[in-house]
Amino acid sequence: MKLLQTIAGRQHSLLRAIGRRYFAASPEEYAKRNYANNVSEYNTVISSLTFQRRNYLLRNVYDDMMLDGVKPERDTFHSLIIGTMKGANLQDAFFFRDEMKAMGMVPDASLYNFLISTCGKCKNSQQAIRVFEEMKRYEVRPSGQTYICLLNACASAGRVDQVYAIVRDMTAAGLGLNKFCYAGLIAAHKNKTPTTDDTASKIIELVEQSKGWSSVEASRSNAENVMMGISEEELYILPTAEYVHRRGGFLIFPLTVYHVAFHAFADFRNVQATKTLLEMLQKDGKDPDVFILIQVMRCYLHSGDIDSGLKIFEDYMNSGKPPISELYITLAEGAMMGILPGECNLLWRH
């Protein structure tokens, strides 16, 4: 017992010493250790970490903020939740939401959109619906963007029934379907398990139906999303999200529905459906962009048709357009899937 008391006593003495040393620091030493002194500086740190994709540090920054006695503003919570959305960290997103509410701040429509999108990135459609229901309880009016976030969140989990229910709600509210809604419908069929025999035909039918959407119905990024560097593709969890800032014809934005459809068929390794989409694109008088070419290559290569995949690559390289690293990566991955040495050796020739 005395031994335990001695150890405990030494432990408390050590903690007291550490505490005294920390609080006895001079203002100059404290300033050197501290990376932010007020809410504006903390907001800058949060934005910087989000830009650097170091989203896992946001909770630590918030804890430091509390220890320093700095009270977060509404903009602070927006930045924190945007960061967790980009990092697909659902637990931290709801922690920051709860902290915000505890300080008497009710989330607005934009913040709820970010929360719903985070649920979608984590494929948690039930939680996304609960967020939407909470939004209505707090009498926060959902925007058209909110419905599209919810639609695509449910689509990411393959919940076709929920997606069509949201479409009915949108129609009842007088909202038209734009390209992002059709992209969500396609994603829902693609992610549904198990896949049915008519999945490909349903996707092709949706691509055809999408041609009737009007540019007047198109959703517009609000000012906050633009300022925070959030594209609609990222907010709606589209496969093109990481390429939106690429130049040189990598993405042709009016082809959003085609992008999602080609991506789905590449994952399915459905060569016939991919050829059908290429024919539809040609009939529309449009050329495939680089993203579509990558998906066509993936489909051929992952189906074992190395020659057709290689031809897509060579046709692009012979067109005089600038080389794209993703095309080389796609070719390399496809060749390695073939296992045969001859198929892998084609990389050395290019």
N, C-alpha and C positions, 0 to 999 in steps of 0.2 A: 504494500500500500504506500509506504514511504517512497519507494522507487517511482511509482506512478505519480505521486504528488510532486516529486522532484522534477520528473520529465515535464509534467504539466506546467509547473512553475517556470521552468526554463523556456517553454514554448510561449507562455504569456509574456515573459520578459522580452523575448525576441520580437514578438509582434508589437509590443509597446515601443521597442527601440526603432523598429522599422517605421512605425507610425510617426514617432517624433522626428525621425530623419526626413520623412516626406514633407511633413507640415512645417518643419524648420527651414525648408529650402528658401533661399532668397528670391525676391521677385525676378531677378535676372535669370537665375537657374530655372525657375518655373516657366518663364517665357520661352527658354530654349527647348524645354521638354514639350510644351503645349503647341499643337499645330493649328489650333483655332481658338479664338477668344470671344466671339459673338456669333449670333445666328447667321449673319451674312457670310462669315468665313466658314462656318460649318456647312452652309448650303453649297458653297463653292467646293468644299472637300467631297461632299456627297455626289455632286455632278461629275467631278473629276474621276471618282472611283467607278461610277456607272459607265463613263466614257471608256475607261480602261478595262472594262469587263471584270472588275474586282468586286463584284456584287456581294461576295461572301463577307466583306469587311463592313458592310453598312450597319449591321447590328452593333458592332464594336464602336463605330463612330457615334451611334445614337446613345449607347451607354456612357461614352465619354462626355457627350453633351449634357446628359443628366447629372453626371458627377460634377461638371463645371457649373451647374445651376443655370444653364442657358435654356430658355424655353423655346421649343420649336414653333414655327409658324405653319400656317396651312400649306404654304409653298414647300416647306421642309418635308412634310408628310407626302406631298405629291412626288417630290424627287425620290424619297425613300421607296415609295411603292412602285414607281416607274423602274427603279433599279432592281427591285425584287422581281418585277415582271420580266425584265430582260434576262435575269438569271434564273427564271422559273423556280423561284423559292416561295412556295405557297405558305409555308409556316411563318416566315418573316413578314410576308405581305399582310397576313391577318393579324400578326402581332402589332404592326404599325397602325393598322386600321383601328384596333382596339385601343391603342394608346391615344390615337387622335380623338376617338369618341370620349375617352376618359377625361380629356382636357376640354370637353364641351364643344368640339368642332364636328359638325355633321359632314360626312363625305358628300361631295357633289357628284354630278353625273359623270364627269370625266374620270374621277377617281374610281367610281364603281366600274367604269369601262375597263380600267387597268386591272382591277381585281378579277373581273370576269375573264379577261384575256389570260391572266396568270393561271386561273383554274383550267382554261383550255390547254395551255402549254403543258400542264401536269395531267391532262386527260381526265380531269375530275368534273364531269358534267353536272353531277348532283350538287356539288358545292357551288358551281356557277349559277345554277337555278336558285339556290338558297340566297346567294348574293343579290340576285335580281329581285327576289321576293322581299328581302330586307330593304332594298331601294324603294320599293313601293310602300312599305310600312312607314318609312321616314318621309314619304310624300316627295321624293326626289323624282322628277319627271324623266323617264327614259327618252333618250334621243334615238334617231334612226341608227346612229352608230352603236348605241347600246344593244339594240336588237341584233345587229350584224355580229357584234362581239359574242353575244349569247349563242347565236346560230352556229358560228364557227367553233365555239367552245364545245358545244354538243357534238358537232361534226367530228372533232378531233378524237372523240371517244367512240365514234361509230354509231351514235344514237340517232338513227334515221327517223324514228317515231317522234322524238323530241324536236328534231330539226323541222319536220313538216308542221308540227304544232306551232312552232315559232313563226313559220311562214304564214300560217293562217292568221295568227295574231297580228302580224305586220300588215297583211291585206285588210283585216278588219279595221286597223288604225289608219288606213288610207296611205300606207307606205308602199311604194313600188319596189320591185326587186331589181337590184343592180348586179354588176358583174361579180362583186364580192359575195353576194347571196348565192349566186349560181356556183361559185367556187366552193362555198360551204356545202351545198347540196352534193356536189361531186365528191368532196372529201368525206362526207358522211357515208356514202355508198362504198367508197374505197376502204374506209376504216372499219366498216361493219364486219363482224365475224359471226359465223363463218361466211366466207364469200360464196355467193350463189352464181349459178350459170348465166343469169341475165344481168349481172353487175356491169359488164362491159357495154351492153346495149343500152342500159339505163344512163350510163355516163355519156355515151354518144348522143343520146336523145336530149340530155340536159345541155350539152354544148350547142346543139341545134336550137333549142328553145331560148338560149341566152342571147341569141342574135337580135332579139326584139327589145333588149333593154335600151333605154334612152339615156343620152348623156345628161339630160335634165335630172334624171333620177340618181345620177352618180353621187355617192357620198363625197364630202369634201373634208380634208383634214382640218381640224380646228387649229387655232393659233398656238395653243399650248402644245399640241402634239408636234407641230413643226418646230417650235422652239426647243423642245426636249429631244429632237432627233428621232421621233417615232413615226415610222411610215405606216400607212394603212395595211401594207402587206405584213408587217410585224404585228400590228395590233390584232389582225385577223388570222394570225398563225398560218400564213401561206408558205409554201415551199420556196418561194422566190424572195423571202424576207431578207436573207443575207446578201442578196445581189442587187438591191434597189439602187445603190449608189454607184454601181458599175457603169462605165461608159462604153462607147464603141459598139452599140447595137446589142449589148448583152441581153437587155430586156426591152421589149416593145410593150409598153404598159396596156394598150388596148387588148392584148392577147392574154389577159389574166386567166380567163376561163380555159383557154387552150393550155396554158402553163400547167394548171392543176390536173387537167385530164391527161396530158402527156406524162406527167410525173406519176400519176396513178398507174397507167399502163406499163410504164417502165418497171415499177415495183411488182406488177403482176406478171411481167415478162410476156405480155400479150402482143405478139408481133402483128397479128392480123388487125387488131383494134388500132394499133399505132399507125399502120398503113392507111386505115380508113380515115383517121384524123388528119393525116398528111394530105389526103385527097380533098377533104373538106376545107382545109386551109388554102389549098391551091384554088379551089372553086371560089373561095372568098376573095381571091386576088391578093393574098398576103404571103409574104415569105417568112419562113421560120427564123426566129432570132437565135442567139447562141444558147440560151437556156433550153429551148426546144430541141436544138440539135444534140445537146448533151443527153437529154432524156431519150431521144431516138437511139443514140449510140448505146446508152445503158440497156435499152430494151433488146437490141440486137445482140450485144456482147454477152449479156447475162443469159440470153437464150441459147448461146452457143454458136450464133451466126457471126463469127469473127470477121469474115470477109465484108459483110454488109456494114458492120460497125466501122471497119477500117475505111471503107469507101466514103462514108459520111465525113470522117476525119480528113481524108485526102482531098475531097472536093472543097472543103472549107479552106484548107491550106493553099490549094491552087487558085482560090478566088482572089488572092491578093489582099485579103483582110488581115488585120494584125493578129499574131498568134495569141491564143488564149490558154493560160496554164491549165484551166479546168478541163479542157479538151484532152490534153496530154494525160492528166490524172485519170479521167474516165477511161481512156484507151488502156492505160496501164492496169487499172483495176479489172477491166474486162478481160484483158489478155491473161492475167494471172489466174482468173477463174477457170480458164481453159485448161490449165495444168500442163498441157503439152508443151515441151520445150520449144517447138517450132513457133507456137503461138506467142510465147513470151519473147522470142527472139525478134519479132517484128518491131518491138519497141526500139531496139538498137538501130533500126533502119530509119527511125524518125526522130 
